[in-house]
Amino acid sequence: MENDSLREKQVSVIEKLLMFNEDPKNIQHDLTSDFNNNELVWKVLILDRKSTGIISSVLRVNDLLKKGVTVHTSIKQSRTPLPDVPAIYFVQPTKENIDIIIQDLSNDMYSFFYINFTSSISRDLLEYFAKEVAFKGKCDKIKQIFDQYLDFIVTEPELFSLEIDNAYYQLNSTTSSEEQIINLCDEIAKGLLNAIMTIDSIPIIRAQKGGAAEIVAQKLDSRLRDYVLNTKNSGDLLPSSQSLERTVLILLDRNIDLKSMLSHSLFYECLVFDVFTMARNTITFQYHKENEAAPVKMKVDIEPKDFFWRDNCYLPFPDAVENVENELNKYKQEAEEVTKKTGVTNLNDLDPNSANDTINIQEAVNKLPKLTAKKQIIDSHFKILASLIPELSSKSLDTFYEIEQEDVDQLKTRQRFLEVLKDDKKTNLENKLRTFGIMYLSSKEPLPKTFVTQVEEYFQNQDYDCSPLKYIYKLRKMMDLSNISLLQNKSLGNEYNGHGDNNYNNNNSTNGSTGSELFSGLSKKLYGLAGDKIQGGVGSLVSRVSNLLTERKTIPITNIVEAIMDPLNSSNNNLQTTDSYLYYDPRILRGDLTRPPKRQSYNKSMVFVVGGGNYIEYQNLQQWAHGNSEQVNKKKVIYGSTSISKPTVFLKEISKLA
């Protein structure tokens, strides 16, 4: 349920913070409701760079306004004193921020100070803060100091990031010292502690051995044990001992599956993230207006109330195209029903003295904001879809996707890829490199040297930097046999239902251009169109590829999660692999810190990848967790990583390791 999602829990904590840490349920007023005999308290919100990212990912300016926040500003900016207004500080617990707050106190910038830290403040820093405030004689100004444990970014209901860049490089580089690696793992453990405090459950920890995930697990286990020992309210985070009621935290190293970081996808959310810039729920892209040669830069905010994104982000791109037209038609019908009740086509023709017209005008006015908001959402997705089309067509992204789903050990797959290299396109060199990297990692036997040489010569002739391949070659040599077994996909179902990580059935594809022809056709339908300008239907075009959709398949990370959460339905190979994973239970305060793991079922999990994550894994996990509509015991899976990295960014990261 959305109300139980990580995003909703984070929003709940933030809203409580904005109401001076009072339970919002006990406060009946905001700027959109009656005062209910309660005085609305206006306030200033002071943020730093990190807290701005935390809030902007889940709330908008209007949401802040409803909570009485009339001014929000950066702690480092020059600010005008508002001595009659209380201020809420939501910042990281750093000495720099503490010193600024002390200076604000000295200058009597605000009437009262409510201090909220994104994560736990250290004892030394807190004592320094208390000493300085006492010295200034401003203790009466400070009303609250809270550790909020919110130092992570949520972009989807069950997806979060610590926004630690270049973690994979730092953990795998020969230039990184042991101290640097330990410090980075400690930073990751701190971030994970914040997410755990937000979901309000002390988890059992299962961690992959022999890498950074193991170090993070040890540090996190130590922090959680200290929390259980030292926090009086820790009982609130201690559910029953039954494993089904406990959350299991699964910690993995990125090397468990490098392919998903490079893969192409034809699903709406994954495509948008791959092709455009999508950060903190804001999509930035170039949009071509009709009859204008130069594109314009556009930004679209994806909010929780965006019904189209919620219902279509997991769907194949052609389905999203069809659905946006359906939503437009439904909007037209709703708008027409409103105007029909007035009996005229223009509100200027209404008789204000007519009682019936007065009622109808009121009804129209009441429905107008909702209809306007719906139209704006539909228009935004029209523009996004229209801008995706030329990118898909010019780069042949559908062809790369199909090749990546085929058996790379077959000669025809390699020949098809060589044909793609001859397309003379300069706009998709990176895409070609990504697909070749996946082929190299996917093959059961090493790819023929002649084939590899041909590919390398192609990139050399294009004067394209293919240094990431050197690291991929090295990684292939180090691949563990247990990891290779996890690379074997498993079907998630036998029927495509329009949801989840589906795959195209390339055996039914007559040639490599089928997808490109489809996208070209859709481009004619969508190019330069937004709102009600679209003409005709796209159902017939979508039906041309409906037979290409086949069984949904799990990927390595999903196989691991299934083996730990649902061992009765997992394969022996996956069970044997995960049996070796470390087991920590921070609630066991005596005896050995670890104990031999036993196979048991869980209904809730948090999966965290050390070294970078992606939307492909998130969607695949959610598809497995939700299953089909008949499934009774659905699983709850939260997915997180040090950062959610675009393939372009990750390629640059591994190129430095070459």
C-alpha positions as CSV (number, residue, x, y, z in Angstrom):
1,M,0.0,0.0,0.0
2,E,1.2,3.5,-0.8
3,N,0.4,4.7,2.7
4,D,3.0,2.1,4.0
5,S,5.6,3.0,1.4
6,L,9.0,4.5,2.3
7,R,8.1,7.7,0.5
8,E,4.9,8.1,2.6
9,K,6.7,7.5,5.8
10,Q,9.4,10.0,4.9
11,V,6.7,12.6,4.0
12,S,5.0,11.9,7.3
13,V,8.2,12.7,9.3
14,I,8.8,15.9,7.2
15,E,5.3,17.1,7.7
16,K,5.6,16.5,11.4
17,L,8.9,18.5,11.4
18,L,7.2,21.4,9.6
19,M,4.5,21.5,12.4
20,F,7.2,21.9,15.1
21,N,7.3,18.1,15.6
22,E,3.7,17.9,16.6
23,D,1.6,15.1,15.1
24,P,-0.1,16.6,12.0
25,K,-3.2,14.5,12.9
26,N,-3.7,16.7,15.9
27,I,-3.5,19.9,13.9
28,Q,-6.6,20.7,11.9
29,H,-5.6,23.7,9.9
30,D,-3.6,24.6,6.9
31,L,-3.7,27.4,4.3
32,T,-6.4,25.6,2.3
33,S,-8.8,24.9,5.2
34,D,-10.7,26.8,7.9
35,F,-8.8,28.0,10.9
36,N,-11.0,26.0,13.2
37,N,-10.4,28.4,16.1
38,N,-6.6,27.6,15.9
39,E,-4.1,30.3,15.1
40,L,-2.1,29.5,12.0
41,V,1.6,29.9,12.8
42,W,3.7,31.4,10.0
43,K,7.3,30.2,9.9
44,V,10.6,30.3,8.0
45,L,12.3,27.1,6.8
46,I,16.1,27.2,6.6
47,L,17.7,24.4,4.5
48,D,21.1,23.4,3.3
49,R,22.0,21.7,0.0
50,K,21.3,18.1,1.2
51,S,18.0,18.9,3.0
52,T,16.8,20.8,0.0
53,G,17.2,17.6,-2.0
54,I,15.4,15.5,0.6
55,I,12.4,17.8,0.7
56,S,12.2,18.7,-3.0
57,S,12.0,15.1,-4.0
58,V,8.7,14.5,-2.1
59,L,7.1,18.0,-1.6
60,R,6.5,21.1,-3.6
61,V,6.2,24.8,-2.7
62,N,2.4,24.5,-2.3
63,D,2.9,21.6,0.1
64,L,5.1,23.8,2.3
65,L,2.7,26.7,2.1
66,K,-0.1,24.5,3.5
67,K,2.0,23.9,6.6
68,G,2.5,27.7,7.1
69,V,6.0,27.9,5.5
70,T,5.9,31.3,3.7
71,V,9.7,31.6,3.2
72,H,12.2,28.8,2.6
73,T,15.8,29.7,2.0
74,S,19.4,28.4,2.1
75,I,21.3,28.6,5.3
76,K,24.3,30.0,3.4
77,Q,22.4,32.8,1.7
78,S,22.2,36.3,3.1
79,R,18.8,36.5,4.8
80,T,16.6,39.3,6.0
81,P,15.9,39.2,9.8
82,L,12.3,38.3,10.8
83,P,12.4,38.8,14.5
84,D,8.7,38.1,15.0
85,V,8.7,34.8,13.1
86,P,9.8,31.4,14.3
87,A,12.4,29.5,12.2
88,I,12.6,25.8,11.5
89,Y,16.2,24.7,10.6
90,F,16.5,21.4,8.7
91,V,20.2,20.9,8.0
92,Q,23.1,18.5,8.2
93,P,24.8,18.2,11.6
94,T,28.1,19.9,10.5
95,K,30.2,22.5,12.4
96,E,29.7,24.9,9.5
97,N,25.9,24.8,9.9
98,I,26.1,25.0,13.7
99,D,28.3,28.1,13.5
100,I,25.7,29.8,11.2
101,I,22.9,29.0,13.5
102,I,24.8,30.4,16.5
103,Q,25.4,33.6,14.5
104,D,21.7,33.8,13.6
105,L,20.9,33.5,17.4
106,S,23.4,36.3,18.2
107,N,21.7,38.5,15.6
108,D,18.2,37.7,16.8
109,M,17.2,36.7,13.3
110,Y,14.0,35.0,14.4
111,S,11.7,34.8,17.4
112,F,12.3,31.1,18.2
113,F,14.6,28.4,16.8
114,Y,13.5,24.9,16.0
115,I,16.6,22.9,15.1
116,N,16.2,19.6,13.1
117,F,19.2,17.7,11.9
118,T,19.0,15.4,8.8
119,S,20.9,12.7,10.8
120,S,22.2,12.1,14.3
121,I,24.5,14.8,15.6
122,S,27.7,13.7,17.3
123,R,28.1,14.2,21.1
124,D,31.1,16.5,20.6
125,L,29.3,18.7,18.2
126,L,26.2,18.9,20.4
127,E,28.3,19.9,23.4
128,Y,30.0,22.6,21.3
129,F,26.6,23.9,20.2
130,A,25.3,24.0,23.8
131,K,28.4,25.7,25.1
132,E,28.3,28.4,22.5
133,V,24.5,29.0,22.9
134,A,24.9,29.3,26.7
135,F,27.9,31.7,26.2
136,K,25.7,33.9,24.0
137,G,22.9,33.8,26.5
138,K,20.4,32.7,23.9
139,C,19.1,29.4,25.4
140,D,15.6,30.7,25.7
141,K,15.4,31.2,21.9
142,I,15.9,27.5,21.2
143,K,12.7,25.5,21.5
144,Q,13.6,22.1,20.0
145,I,16.6,20.1,18.8
146,F,15.8,16.9,17.0
147,D,17.7,14.2,15.1
148,Q,15.3,13.3,12.2
149,Y,17.1,10.4,10.5
150,L,16.1,11.6,7.0
151,D,19.5,11.7,5.3
152,F,18.4,9.9,2.1
153,I,16.6,10.8,-1.1
154,V,13.3,9.1,-2.1
155,T,12.2,9.3,-5.7
156,E,9.7,6.4,-6.0
157,P,7.4,4.9,-3.4
158,E,10.0,2.2,-2.5
159,L,13.2,3.6,-4.1
160,F,15.9,5.6,-2.3
161,S,19.4,6.8,-2.8
162,L,22.2,8.1,-0.5
163,E,23.5,10.2,-3.4
164,I,27.1,9.1,-2.8
165,D,28.7,9.6,-6.2
166,N,31.6,7.5,-7.5
167,A,31.2,4.9,-4.8
168,Y,31.9,2.0,-7.2
169,Y,35.1,3.6,-8.3
170,Q,36.3,4.4,-4.8
171,L,35.6,0.8,-3.6
172,N,37.3,-0.9,-6.5
173,S,40.2,1.5,-7.3
174,T,43.8,0.4,-6.5
175,T,44.5,4.0,-5.5
176,S,41.9,3.9,-2.6
177,S,43.5,3.3,0.8
178,E,42.1,1.0,3.3
179,E,41.2,4.0,5.5
180,Q,39.3,5.6,2.6
181,I,37.3,2.4,2.0
182,I,36.5,2.0,5.7
183,N,35.3,5.7,5.9
184,L,33.1,5.3,2.9
185,C,31.5,2.1,4.2
186,D,30.9,3.9,7.5
187,E,29.2,6.8,5.6
188,I,27.0,4.2,3.8
189,A,26.1,2.6,7.1
190,K,25.1,5.9,8.5
191,G,22.8,6.6,5.5
192,L,21.2,3.1,5.8
193,L,20.6,3.7,9.5
194,N,18.5,6.7,8.5
195,A,16.3,4.7,6.2
196,I,15.9,1.9,8.8
197,M,14.8,4.4,11.4
198,T,12.2,5.8,9.0
199,I,10.7,2.4,8.3
200,D,10.6,1.9,12.1
201,S,11.9,-1.7,12.2
202,I,15.2,-3.2,13.3
203,P,16.0,-5.7,10.5
204,I,17.8,-9.0,10.2
205,I,20.8,-8.3,8.0
206,R,22.0,-10.7,5.2
207,A,25.1,-9.6,3.5
208,Q,27.2,-10.8,0.6
209,K,30.7,-11.9,1.8
210,G,34.1,-10.7,0.7
211,G,33.4,-7.1,-0.3
212,A,32.2,-3.7,0.8
213,A,28.7,-5.1,1.6
214,E,30.3,-7.1,4.4
215,I,32.0,-4.1,5.9
216,V,28.8,-2.0,5.7
217,A,26.9,-4.9,7.4
218,Q,29.4,-5.0,10.3
219,K,29.3,-1.3,10.8
220,L,25.5,-1.1,10.5
221,D,25.0,-4.0,12.9
222,S,27.2,-2.2,15.5
223,R,25.2,1.0,15.1
224,L,21.9,-0.8,15.4
225,R,23.1,-2.7,18.5
226,D,24.1,0.6,20.2
227,Y,20.7,2.0,19.3
228,V,18.8,-0.9,20.8
229,L,21.0,-0.7,24.0
230,N,20.9,3.1,24.5
231,T,17.5,4.2,23.3
232,K,14.6,4.0,25.7
233,N,12.1,3.9,22.9
234,S,13.8,1.1,21.0
235,G,10.9,-1.1,21.9
236,D,8.8,0.7,19.2
237,L,11.2,-0.7,16.6
238,L,11.1,-4.3,17.9
239,P,8.3,-6.3,16.4
240,S,7.6,-9.9,17.2
241,S,10.3,-12.4,16.7
242,Q,8.5,-14.2,13.9
243,S,10.5,-13.8,10.7
244,L,7.5,-12.9,8.6
245,E,7.0,-9.8,10.7
246,R,10.7,-8.8,10.6
247,T,12.3,-6.9,7.8
248,V,15.3,-8.4,6.2
249,L,18.0,-6.1,4.9
250,I,19.9,-7.6,2.0
251,L,23.3,-6.0,1.3
252,L,24.9,-6.6,-2.0
253,D,28.0,-5.5,-3.9
254,R,27.5,-4.0,-7.4
255,N,29.7,-6.7,-9.0
256,I,26.9,-9.2,-8.4
257,D,25.5,-8.0,-11.7
258,L,27.1,-5.3,-13.8
259,K,24.9,-5.9,-16.8
260,S,21.9,-4.1,-15.4
261,M,23.9,-0.9,-15.0
262,L,24.5,-0.9,-18.8
263,S,21.3,-2.4,-20.1
264,H,18.8,-0.8,-22.4
265,S,15.1,-0.9,-21.6
266,L,11.9,-0.1,-23.5
267,F,9.9,0.7,-20.4
268,Y,8.7,4.3,-19.8
269,E,10.5,5.1,-16.6
270,C,13.8,3.4,-17.5
271,L,13.8,5.0,-21.0
272,V,13.2,8.5,-19.5
273,F,16.1,8.0,-17.0
274,D,18.4,6.6,-19.7
275,V,17.7,9.2,-22.5
276,F,16.9,12.4,-20.5
277,T,18.1,13.9,-17.2
278,M,15.9,12.7,-14.3
279,A,17.0,13.8,-10.8
280,R,15.0,14.2,-7.6
281,N,11.8,13.6,-9.5
282,T,12.4,16.3,-12.1
283,I,12.7,15.4,-15.8
284,T,14.8,17.7,-18.0
285,F,14.7,17.3,-21.8
286,Q,14.7,19.1,-25.1
287,Y,11.3,19.6,-26.7
288,H,10.6,20.5,-30.3
289,K,7.6,22.8,-30.7
290,E,5.6,22.6,-33.8
291,N,6.9,24.8,-36.7
292,E,10.0,25.8,-34.7
293,A,13.4,24.5,-35.7
294,A,15.2,25.0,-32.4
295,P,14.2,22.9,-29.4
296,V,13.4,24.4,-26.1
297,K,14.6,23.1,-22.7
298,M,11.7,21.8,-20.6
299,K,11.4,20.6,-17.0
300,V,8.6,18.4,-15.7
301,D,8.1,17.7,-12.0
302,I,6.9,14.1,-11.3
303,E,4.7,14.4,-8.2
304,P,3.0,11.6,-6.3
305,K,-0.3,13.0,-7.6
306,D,0.8,12.5,-11.2
307,F,-1.7,9.7,-12.0
308,F,-0.2,9.0,-15.4
309,W,3.3,8.4,-14.2
310,R,2.0,6.2,-11.3
311,D,0.0,4.0,-13.7
312,N,2.4,3.9,-16.7
313,C,6.0,4.3,-15.6
314,Y,6.4,0.4,-15.4
315,L,4.8,-0.1,-18.8
316,P,6.4,-0.7,-22.2
317,F,6.8,2.6,-24.1
318,P,4.2,1.8,-26.8
319,D,1.6,1.2,-24.1
320,A,2.4,4.5,-22.5
321,V,1.9,6.2,-25.9
322,E,-1.5,4.5,-26.3
323,N,-2.6,5.3,-22.7
324,V,-1.7,9.0,-23.0
325,E,-4.2,9.3,-25.9
326,N,-6.8,7.4,-23.9
327,E,-6.4,9.8,-21.0
328,L,-6.8,12.8,-23.3
329,N,-10.0,11.4,-24.7
330,K,-11.3,10.8,-21.1
331,Y,-10.4,14.4,-20.3
332,K,-12.3,15.7,-23.3
333,Q,-15.4,13.8,-22.2
334,E,-15.2,15.1,-18.7
335,A,-14.8,18.7,-19.9
336,E,-17.6,18.3,-22.4
337,E,-19.9,17.0,-19.6
338,V,-19.2,20.1,-17.5
339,T,-20.0,22.5,-20.4
340,K,-23.1,20.5,-21.5
341,K,-24.8,21.1,-18.1
342,T,-24.6,24.8,-18.7
343,G,-26.4,24.5,-22.0
344,V,-23.9,26.7,-23.8
345,T,-20.4,26.3,-25.1
346,N,-19.1,29.6,-23.6
347,L,-19.5,30.7,-20.0
348,N,-20.0,34.3,-21.3
349,D,-23.4,33.2,-22.7
350,L,-24.7,32.2,-19.3
351,D,-27.5,34.2,-17.7
352,P,-26.3,35.1,-14.2
353,N,-29.9,35.7,-13.1
354,S,-30.9,32.2,-13.8
355,A,-31.0,29.9,-10.8
356,N,-30.1,26.8,-12.9
357,D,-27.1,28.7,-14.5
358,T,-25.9,29.7,-11.0
359,I,-25.8,26.1,-9.9
360,N,-24.1,24.9,-13.1
361,I,-21.6,27.7,-12.9
362,Q,-20.7,26.7,-9.3
363,E,-20.3,23.1,-10.4
364,A,-18.1,24.0,-13.3
365,V,-16.0,26.2,-11.0
366,N,-15.6,23.4,-8.5
367,K,-14.5,20.9,-11.2
368,L,-12.2,23.3,-13.1
369,P,-9.1,23.1,-10.9
370,K,-9.2,19.3,-11.0
371,L,-9.7,19.2,-14.8
372,T,-6.9,21.9,-15.3
373,A,-4.5,19.8,-13.2
374,K,-5.3,16.7,-15.2
375,K,-4.8,18.5,-18.5
376,Q,-1.4,19.8,-17.4
377,I,-0.3,16.3,-16.5
378,I,-1.5,14.9,-19.8
379,D,0.2,17.7,-21.7
380,S,3.5,17.1,-19.8
381,H,3.6,13.4,-20.7
382,F,2.7,14.2,-24.4
383,K,5.8,16.4,-24.5
384,I,8.0,13.7,-22.8
385,L,6.8,11.0,-25.1
386,A,7.1,13.1,-28.2
387,S,10.6,14.0,-27.3
388,L,11.5,10.4,-26.7
389,I,10.5,9.3,-30.2
390,P,13.4,10.9,-32.1
391,E,15.9,9.7,-29.6
392,L,14.7,6.1,-29.9
393,S,14.6,6.3,-33.7
394,S,17.9,8.1,-34.3
395,K,19.8,5.8,-31.9
396,S,18.0,2.5,-32.7
397,L,17.6,1.8,-29.0
398,D,15.0,-0.9,-29.6
399,T,17.5,-2.8,-31.7
400,F,20.1,-2.8,-28.9
401,Y,17.4,-3.9,-26.4
402,E,16.5,-6.9,-28.6
403,I,20.1,-7.9,-29.1
404,E,20.7,-7.8,-25.3
405,Q,17.7,-10.2,-24.8
406,E,19.1,-12.8,-27.4
407,D,21.5,-15.6,-26.8
408,V,24.9,-14.1,-27.4
409,D,26.5,-17.5,-27.8
410,Q,24.6,-17.9,-31.1
411,L,26.4,-16.8,-34.2
412,K,23.4,-15.0,-35.6
413,T,23.3,-12.7,-32.6
414,R,26.9,-11.7,-33.0
415,Q,26.4,-11.2,-36.8
416,R,23.4,-9.0,-36.1
417,F,25.4,-6.8,-33.8
418,L,28.2,-6.5,-36.4
419,E,25.5,-5.4,-38.9
420,V,24.4,-2.7,-36.4
421,L,28.0,-1.4,-36.3
422,K,27.8,-0.7,-40.0
423,D,24.8,1.7,-39.7
424,D,27.2,4.7,-39.9
425,K,25.4,6.4,-36.9
426,K,27.6,8.5,-34.7
427,T,24.9,9.3,-32.2
428,N,24.8,5.8,-30.6
429,L,28.4,4.9,-30.2
430,E,27.9,4.7,-26.4
431,N,24.9,2.5,-26.9
432,K,26.9,0.2,-29.0
433,L,29.6,0.0,-26.4
434,R,27.0,-0.8,-23.7
435,T,25.5,-3.6,-25.7
436,F,28.8,-5.2,-26.5
437,G,29.8,-5.0,-22.8
438,I,26.6,-6.9,-21.9
439,M,27.3,-9.5,-24.6
440,Y,30.8,-10.0,-23.2
441,L,29.5,-10.5,-19.7
442,S,26.5,-12.6,-20.7
443,S,28.2,-15.3,-22.8
444,K,28.6,-18.7,-21.3
445,E,31.8,-19.2,-23.2
446,P,34.3,-16.5,-24.0
447,L,33.3,-14.6,-27.1
448,P,35.4,-15.5,-30.2
449,K,38.6,-13.5,-30.4
450,T,37.9,-12.6,-34.1
451,F,34.5,-11.1,-33.1
452,V,36.0,-9.1,-30.2
453,T,38.8,-7.8,-32.5
454,Q,36.3,-6.6,-35.1
455,V,34.3,-4.7,-32.5
456,E,37.5,-3.1,-31.0
457,E,38.7,-2.1,-34.4
458,Y,35.3,-0.5,-35.1
459,F,35.6,1.8,-32.0
460,Q,39.2,2.6,-32.9
461,N,38.2,3.6,-36.4
462,Q,35.5,5.9,-34.9
463,D,38.1,7.4,-32.5
464,Y,35.8,6.5,-29.6
465,D,37.2,5.8,-26.1
466,C,36.4,2.2,-25.3
467,S,38.5,2.1,-22.1
468,P,35.4,0.8,-20.1
469,L,35.8,-2.5,-22.0
470,K,39.2,-3.1,-20.4
471,Y,37.6,-3.2,-17.0
472,I,34.7,-5.4,-18.3
473,Y,37.3,-7.8,-19.6
474,K,39.0,-7.9,-16.2
475,L,35.7,-8.3,-14.4
476,R,34.7,-11.2,-16.6
477,K,37.9,-13.1,-15.6
478,M,37.1,-12.5,-11.9
479,M,33.4,-13.6,-12.2
480,D,32.6,-16.1,-9.5
481,L,30.9,-19.3,-10.6
482,S,28.1,-18.7,-8.1
483,N,27.4,-15.3,-9.7
484,I,27.4,-16.9,-13.1
485,S,24.6,-19.3,-12.0
486,L,22.6,-16.3,-10.9
487,L,22.8,-14.8,-14.3
488,Q,20.4,-17.4,-15.6
489,N,17.0,-15.7,-15.9
490,K,13.8,-17.2,-14.5
491,S,10.4,-16.6,-15.8
492,L,8.1,-14.4,-13.7
493,G,5.0,-15.4,-15.6
494,N,3.6,-16.9,-18.7
495,E,1.4,-14.0,-19.9
496,Y,2.2,-10.4,-20.5
497,N,-0.2,-8.2,-18.5
498,G,1.2,-4.8,-19.2
499,H,3.1,-4.4,-16.0
500,G,6.7,-5.0,-15.0
501,D,10.0,-5.9,-16.6
502,N,8.9,-7.7,-19.8
503,N,11.1,-8.8,-22.6
504,Y,10.6,-8.8,-26.3
505,N,10.6,-12.2,-27.9
506,N,13.2,-11.8,-30.6
507,N,12.4,-15.2,-32.1
508,N,9.2,-13.7,-33.5
509,S,10.9,-10.6,-34.9
510,T,11.2,-10.7,-38.6
511,N,14.1,-8.2,-38.7
512,G,16.0,-5.8,-36.6
513,S,14.1,-2.7,-37.8
514,T,10.6,-3.7,-36.6
515,G,10.9,-1.6,-33.4
516,S,12.4,1.3,-35.2
517,E,9.6,1.3,-37.8
518,L,7.1,1.3,-34.9
519,F,8.8,4.3,-33.3
520,S,9.0,6.1,-36.6
521,G,5.2,5.7,-37.0
522,L,4.6,6.9,-33.5
523,S,6.8,9.8,-34.1
524,K,4.5,11.0,-36.9
525,K,1.6,10.8,-34.5
526,L,3.3,12.6,-31.7
527,Y,5.9,15.0,-33.2
528,G,5.1,18.5,-32.1
529,L,1.9,17.6,-30.5
530,A,0.7,18.3,-27.0
531,G,-2.7,18.5,-25.4
532,D,-5.7,18.1,-27.8
533,K,-3.8,18.3,-31.1
534,I,-3.2,14.6,-31.4
535,Q,-5.0,13.1,-34.4
536,G,-6.1,9.5,-34.8
537,G,-5.3,6.4,-32.8
538,V,-2.1,4.5,-32.2
539,G,-3.7,1.2,-31.2
540,S,-3.0,-0.4,-34.6
541,L,0.7,0.5,-34.3
542,V,1.0,-0.8,-30.8
543,S,-0.6,-4.1,-31.8
544,R,2.2,-4.6,-34.3
545,V,4.6,-5.2,-31.4
546,S,2.2,-6.8,-28.9
547,N,3.3,-10.3,-30.2
548,L,6.9,-9.4,-29.4
549,L,6.2,-9.2,-25.7
550,T,6.9,-12.5,-23.9
551,E,7.5,-13.8,-20.5
552,R,8.7,-11.5,-17.8
553,K,12.1,-12.6,-16.4
554,T,13.9,-12.0,-13.2
555,I,17.4,-10.7,-13.1
556,P,20.2,-11.7,-10.7
557,I,19.3,-9.3,-7.9
558,T,15.7,-10.6,-7.9
559,N,16.9,-14.2,-7.8
560,I,18.9,-13.4,-4.7
561,V,16.0,-11.6,-3.0
562,E,13.7,-14.5,-3.8
563,A,16.2,-17.0,-2.4
564,I,16.3,-15.1,0.9
565,M,12.7,-14.0,1.2
566,D,10.9,-17.0,-0.3
567,P,13.3,-20.0,-0.2
568,L,10.5,-22.5,-0.8
569,N,10.0,-21.2,-4.3
570,S,13.7,-20.5,-5.2
571,S,16.1,-22.7,-7.2
572,N,18.8,-24.8,-5.4
573,N,21.6,-22.9,-7.2
574,N,20.3,-19.6,-5.8
575,L,19.7,-21.0,-2.3
576,Q,23.2,-22.5,-2.2
577,T,24.7,-19.1,-3.1
578,T,22.7,-17.1,-0.5
579,D,23.3,-19.7,2.2
580,S,26.8,-18.4,2.4
581,Y,25.7,-14.8,3.0
582,L,26.4,-13.4,6.4
583,Y,23.6,-13.2,9.0
584,Y,23.3,-10.5,11.7
585,D,20.5,-9.9,14.1
586,P,21.1,-6.6,16.0
587,R,18.4,-7.5,18.5
588,I,20.5,-10.4,19.8
589,L,22.5,-8.5,22.4
590,R,24.4,-11.4,23.9
591,G,26.4,-14.2,22.5
592,D,28.0,-14.3,19.0
593,L,27.4,-11.4,16.8
594,T,26.6,-13.7,13.9
595,R,25.1,-17.2,13.7
596,P,24.7,-19.7,10.9
597,P,21.8,-18.6,8.7
598,K,18.7,-20.7,8.4
599,R,16.3,-20.6,5.5
600,Q,13.2,-18.7,6.6
601,S,10.5,-16.7,4.8
602,Y,10.1,-12.9,5.0
603,N,7.3,-10.6,3.8
604,K,9.3,-7.4,4.0
605,S,12.8,-6.5,2.8
606,M,15.1,-3.6,2.1
607,V,17.6,-4.4,-0.7
608,F,20.7,-2.2,-0.9
609,V,23.4,-2.3,-3.5
610,V,26.8,-0.9,-2.6
611,G,28.3,0.8,-5.6
612,G,25.3,2.1,-7.7
613,G,21.7,1.1,-8.6
614,N,19.3,1.5,-11.4
615,Y,15.6,1.6,-12.3
616,I,15.7,-1.7,-14.1
617,E,16.5,-3.6,-10.9
618,Y,13.9,-1.5,-9.0
619,Q,11.2,-2.3,-11.5
620,N,12.1,-6.0,-11.7
621,L,12.0,-6.3,-7.9
622,Q,8.6,-4.6,-7.7
623,Q,7.2,-6.9,-10.4
624,W,8.4,-10.0,-8.5
625,A,7.1,-8.6,-5.2
626,H,3.7,-7.7,-6.5
627,G,3.3,-10.8,-8.6
628,N,0.1,-11.4,-10.4
629,S,-3.3,-10.2,-9.2
630,E,-4.2,-13.6,-7.8
631,Q,-1.2,-13.7,-5.5
632,V,-2.4,-13.6,-1.9
633,N,0.9,-13.1,0.0
634,K,2.5,-10.2,-1.8
635,K,5.9,-9.1,-0.7
636,K,7.1,-5.6,0.2
637,V,10.5,-4.7,-1.2
638,I,12.4,-1.4,-0.7
639,Y,15.3,-0.9,-3.1
640,G,18.2,1.5,-2.4
641,S,21.7,2.2,-3.4
642,T,24.6,4.5,-2.9
643,S,23.4,6.4,-6.0
644,I,21.0,5.7,-8.9
645,S,23.4,6.0,-11.8
646,K,22.7,6.6,-15.5
647,P,24.6,4.1,-17.8
648,T,26.5,7.1,-19.2
649,V,27.7,8.0,-15.7
650,F,28.6,4.5,-14.8
651,L,30.6,4.0,-18.0
652,K,32.7,7.0,-17.0
653,E,33.2,5.5,-13.6
654,I,34.5,2.1,-14.7
655,S,36.6,3.7,-17.5
656,K,38.6,5.3,-14.6
657,L,39.2,1.8,-13.3
658,A,40.6,0.5,-16.5
